[in-house]
Amino acid sequence: MTGYGARMTPASQIAGLDFAELFQMHAPVSARRIVVAMSGGVDSSVVAALAAASGAETIGVTLQLYDYGAATGRKGACCAGDDIRDARAVADRLGIAHYVFDHESAFREDVVERFADDYMAGRTPIPCIRCNMGPKFTDLFAMARDLGADCLATGHYVRRVIGAAGPELHRALDPARDQSYFLYATTEAQLDFLRFPLGGLPKPEVRRLAEAAGLRNAAKPDSQDICFVPDGDYAKIVRAIRPEADAPGEIVHAATGEVLGTHRGVIHYTVGQRRGLEIGGQAQPLYVVGIEADSRRVLVGPRVMLGVSAARIDETNRIGPVPDGPLTAKVRSLAKPVPVMVDGPLGDGAATTIRFAEPEYGVAPGQAAVIYAGERVVGGGWIAGTTSAIQE
Ligand SMILES: Nc1ncnc2c1ncn2[C@@H]1O[C@H](COP(=O)(O)OP(=O)(O)OP(=O)(O)O)[C@@H](O)[C@H]1O
């Protein structure tokens, strides 16, 4: 690796592992100053350890986003006070500067209130994408630039690969950890400046590095939930922000118009949902096939009514050129990518349509559709509406 040997310092070797080489292998950069987004979790702590070992001046930045710790007593997700303390302790151990910025009000407005409004409008939101678009990349990006950094490194599991037209965003090597779905809205300018040193590493290796570096959070559990919904009870959060969320309404058969029952508020339903409908005695299983927020009607129907042939997507982003070859799309974070055609412009916030080669099930407005060319993220947008496969 040319040039890199010159930057080797004794600290680049920790417990026989070459942290500096790992950083250059997975996040090649010739940086004098690196800002690391430190959540207090093990992943971004290892990124900080790798960056510090690279010989560049490393600065840790933690955003205080939402302090639910006092209310729930839960520890271990991205924004509570304990996490800030963990980030500070790791920075101290590594001998790097560490700053904490209070972003609670911006996070509340851009992420939490939007989350509540989306549910109220009958959508199924993904706040982590809004958070990546707003506080994490836009705000951290500006801070890193203000701090005179040459790059911003995070613990996201995605890969930044240099292609013919510039940096590309690729899925992580470890499919179980891949976070590319949550990062489709990354702009090209952001990607230019970002580094993701963990995208090519399996998680057990990351924990091994954390142990080798003596980081106190090496065994800390992974954060699994939405950070401001630590117990999974998102309805409680929505109700706290929008007390009218519990307004009941009708459950209506989408094909016959028959009223089958009463529901507890549209926020409790998601397109594709089957359980918890409390409309027993039906001849066949019924699923939520649509939510009409204005009239507070939840529409249900047999599985065949869930199949969609196309989805309209809004506020699209594109990263690099759209290739001529085959494309796939993921319409939920855990969905398998399926073959699609993009019918319209992609990027610069344009609205467009994706057409599925086969009917796709459980496509819920408010989720993101992320478009891939093989391993590469080409772009994506928010699902705004769908076309039923049986109407075509
Ligand atoms: N509050 C925060 N302040 C600064 N950066 C953050 C914060 N929360 C998350 N990040 C950055 O975003 C990355 C991905 O966040 P995510 O919530 O997915 O955490 P994660 O994959 O569990 O990683 P970690 O183990 O570092 O918490 C983190 O690795 C970190 O670089």
The ligand as a Gaussian input file, in Angstrom:
#p B3LYP/6-31G(d) Opt

LIG

0 1
 N      -25.894000       9.950000      18.484000
 C      -24.952000       9.801000      17.556000
 N      -23.958000      10.714000      17.441000
 C      -22.989000      10.588000      16.483000
 N      -22.977000       9.578000      15.592000
 C      -23.937000       8.658000      15.673000
 C      -24.977000       8.710000      16.646000
 N      -25.790000       7.641000      16.480000
 C      -25.283000       6.949000      15.445000
 N      -24.176000       7.547000      14.948000
 C      -23.343000       7.104000      13.799000
 O      -24.157000       6.380000      12.895000
 C      -23.673000       5.024000      12.792000
 C      -24.815000       4.065000      12.595000
 O      -25.750000       4.237000      13.623000
 P      -26.649000       3.040000      14.144000
 O      -27.672000       3.643000      15.022000
 O      -27.056000       2.215000      12.985000
 O      -25.640000       2.319000      15.096000
 P      -24.978000       0.917000      15.154000
 O      -24.897000       0.233000      13.827000
 O      -25.579000       0.208000      16.285000
 O      -23.471000       1.397000      15.503000
 P      -22.854000       1.691000      16.901000
 O      -22.410000       0.340000      17.429000
 O      -21.703000       2.600000      16.595000
 O      -23.928000       2.336000      17.753000
 C      -22.898000       4.793000      14.079000
 O      -21.956000       3.755000      13.946000
 C      -22.255000       6.152000      14.281000
 O      -21.112000       6.329000      13.454000

